[in-house]
Amino acid sequence: MWSHFVIAAVVIFFSGRYLSDLADETADLTGLSKGFIGALILGVITSLPELIGTLSAVLFKDNPDLGVGNIFGSNLFNLAILSAVILVFSSRIPSDGWKWHSNFPAYLSISLSAFMVMLIGMYMLGVKTSSILSDLLIVGFYLIGMWLYSQQGGESNDLLLSVRTGPKRSLVRNIILLVVFGTLVVAAGVLLADVCNDIANQTNLTSTFVGSLFMAAATSLPELVVTLRLLSLGNISMATGNIFGSNMMNLTIIALADIFYRGSMYATISDSQLVTLGAGILMSGIFLSGSLVKGSKRIVLHIDNISIIFIYLLVYFWLYNH
């Protein structure tokens, strides 16, 4: 069981790494802007494991808590790894890198998370509402938000350093490789959902905890790879866009899964899911506040990043005991 988990995680790790490189190079070949890559192209590509894992858990294993826990846990893990990597490479981040347009996806992510808190709370209180309409609103919010972000302009291409090495490939070859590695991620995501479902059934751990910790960490490995490579180059703008773009895409995945789920996922998930969702809003708010302080060049102590990591550990201590 655990060996299958490791195999799936390794496949996701390496496939996600090459998928992100391919997405970056494909964007160059097609003329897409670098700023948009971080939040949309890389955000979608690195969220592919979460998409497959969540759909498999919800639709094939009939375990909404596992699938939703994967999403909310992935968002927490993304914020924690962003903060941790910032601490490691803080000396390489330029002082003018903390700009508002880099954090625009973070504001969108907080708004979408708040809407989901309201939606889940309404179901817990027994308020009748249309889940399909809510799902369409979430998808529409994501699409409109990404379109607005693409219209902001922003960083110059000089600041958005490439993370690639090696010779360029043709567009056709890139597309073929995207399909190949994407297929590997799909297969690994299905296996991961199956293994995590077995872990939840054969241990005393809840589906919420297994999904939020084990499954979320494994499916977030592509974000970890991309964040490490970008911040090692001091590219905080693209790294921030990638993380919060992924978080927005992850929340949209819940809406997509709910569309195909019998009934409503929001009415069946456990109350503890609101804790991880609320923690994501809190951690995002702390990150934005810290970015404003760093952007003003008044003080750079990274108290915000340390606080985010502390909250992440605190949440899982609470989940383990509940």
N, C-alpha and C positions, 0 to 999 in steps of 0.2 A: 504493500500500500504506500509506504513512505518512499520506496524506490521509484514508484511511478510518479509521485509528486516531484521528486528531484529531477527526473527525466523531463517532465513537462516544463518545469521552471527553467531548465537549461536551454531547451528548445526555444522558449519564449525570449530568454535573455539574448541569445545570439541572433535569432530571427528579427527581434525588435531592433537590435543594433543596426543590422543591414537595411531593414526597412526604412529607418530614419535617414540613413545615408542616401538611399535611393530616392526618397522623397525630396530631400534637399537638392540633389543633382537634377532630378526631373523638373523641379521648379525652375532651376537655372535654364534648362533646355527649353522650357515653355515660356520663360519670361515673367514668371510670377515674382512678386516682391518678397524680399527676405522677411520683412516684418510680419507679413501675413502667413508665412510658412510656420513660424513658431506657434501661433495660436490655432491655425486651422489644419494645415497639412500635417505637421508633426503631431499636433494634438490628436487628430483623428487616427493617424498611423499608430501612435503609441497607445491609443485606447482600444485598439483592435483586440488584444487579449481579454480586456474587461468585457467587451461586447460579446465575444464568443462564450466566455466563461459564464456570464450572467444569463444569456439566452439559454445555454445548456442547463444551468441549474434551475431556471424558472420553468422552461417549457418541457424539458425531458426528464428532469428529476423531481418536478413539482415541489421545489423547495425555494419559495420566494425569499425567505430570510437569508439563505445562503447567497442568492444572487444579489439582493439589495445590500447585504453586508459586504459583499465584494466591492460594490461601487462606492459606498460611503467609506469603507476602510481604505480603498485605493486613493480616494481624495485626501484622507488624513496622511497616508503614507507619502503621497506626492509632496504635500506641504512640509512634512518632516524631513524628507531627503533634500528638498530645495534649501531648507534652513541649514541642515547639516553641511551640505556642500558649500554653501555661502561662507560658513565659518571656516572651512578648510582653505578655500581659495579667496578669502576676503581681500588679500593684498593685491590680487590681480584684477579686481573689479574697479573700473575707472570711477572717479567721483561724480562724473556727469552721467553715469549709466542709469541712475534712479529717476526715470522720467515718467510722467503721468501716462503717456500712451503705452508704455510697457505694462502698466498695471490695469489697463482698461479691461482686459478679460477677467481680472480679479473682481472688479465691481459687478460685472455681469454674472460671475459665478456666485457671488454672495446673494444677489437678487434672485437667481434661480433657486438657490438653496432655501432662501426664506419662503419662496412660493411653495416649495415642496414640504417645508415644515407646516405651513398653513393647510396644505392639502391633506397630509397624513393626519394632522390634528382634527380636521373636520370629520374624517372617517372614524377616528377613535371616539369622537363625541356623538357619532351616529347621524351626522348630517348627511342627507342624501345629495349626491352630486354626480355629474357625468364624468367618469374616469376617462372616457375617450376624448371628450372635449378638453379636459385638463391635459391629457397627453399631447394633443395637437397644439395647445397653447405653449407647452414646454418646447416642443420641436420648433414651433414658429419663433419663439423667443431666441432659441439658439441660432437659427438661421439669420434672423434679423440682426442679432447682436454681432455675429461674425461679419455680416455685410457692413454694418456701421464701423466696425473695427478696421475693415479693409479700406474704408474711406478716410481714415484719420491721417493717412500718410505716416510720418514719424521718422524713425531712425534712418540715417543715411546708410548706404550699403557698406561704407567704410567701417562702421561700427559693428555691423553684423558679419562677423568673420565666419568663414566656412568651416565646418567640422570635418570635411572630407579630406582624404589623402588618396593619392593614386590617380591613374588616368581616367579621363571622362569616358563614359559609355554612350552609345547611341540611345535615342529616345525609345526605339522599339525594344532594344535589349533591356533597358531599364524597366519598361512595362512588363516584359516577360519575367524578369527577376522579382518584381513586385508581386506578381501573381504567385510565383513559386514560394517565396518566403511568407506571403500572406496565407497560403494554403497550410504551411507548416504551423503558423500561429493558430489557425482554425483547429487543426488536429490537436495541438497541444492544449488549447482552451477547452475542448470537449473532454479530453483526458483529465485535465485539472478539475473540472466541475465534478466528474465522476469520483475522483479520488477524494476530494474535499467532502463530498456527500457521504462517502464511506467513513471518513474520519469523524464526522459529526455523529454518525449512527453508531460507531463502535467505541466511542469514548464518552466521557461525561461532559464534554464540551458542547456548548450550544451551537446551532447553525450560524447565529449572529456572530459569535466569537470566531469560529473557524473561517467564515467568509470574510470578516473584517480584518483578520490577522494573516492567516496562512495564504488564503486564496488571493487576497488583496495585495500582499507583498509580492507574490509570484507574478501576478498579472501587471504589476507596476514596475517590473524590472526594466522594460524599455525606457520608461521615464528616467529611471536612475542612470542608465547608460548615457542618454542624451544630455541630462543635466550635468553629469560629471565632465563630459567632453566640452560642453559649451562654457561652463564656468572655469574650466582649466584655461580657456582662452580669454577669460574676463568678460564673456558675452552675457551679462545679466539680463539684457533686454529680451533676447530670444529665449533664454532659459525660463524666465518668468512667464512669457507668452506661452511656451510649451506646457508648463505645469498647469496654469489656470485654464488654458485652452483644453487640455486633457480633462480637467475637472468638470468643465462645462459639458464636454462631450459625454463624460461618464454619467452625469445626471440625465442627459438626454437619452442615454441607453435604457434607463429605468422606464421612461415613457414608451420607448419602442418595445420593450419586453412586455409592458402592461397591455399594449394594444393587442398582442397575440395571446395573452393569458386569459384563461377562463375566469370571469369575474373581475375583481380588482385587487391587484397586489397591495395597494395602499391600505386596504381593509384587513389584510391577512398577516402583515409583518408584525413583529413584536415591538413593544413600546420602547425597548432599549435602542432601537434603530434611531430614534429621535436624539439620543445622546450623541451618537457619532456624527449625525447630520448637524446638530447644533455646535459640536466641537469644531467641525469644518468651518462654520461661519465665524466662530470666535478666532480660530487660527488665521483665517484669511484677513480678518479685520486687524489683528495684531501685525501681520505682515505689511499691510498697507500703511498702517500708522508708522511702522518702522521705516518704511520706504520714504515717507514724507519727511521724516526727520533726517535721514541720510541724504536725501535730495537737497535739503537746505544747507548741507555741509557744516552744520553746527556741531554735531556729535555722531560718532560712529562706534558704538559699543556692542552692537549686535545683541542687545538685551531681548529684542523682539524674537530673534531666531532661537535663542536659548529658551525663551518662554514657550515657543511653539513646540519644541522638542519635549519639554517637560509636560505640556498638556497632552501630547500624543501618548507618552508613557502612562500618564495618569488615567487616560481614557481606557487603555487596555487593562490596567490593573483593576479598574472598576468593572469592566466587562467580564473579566475572568472570575470575579467574585459574585457575579450576578448571572 
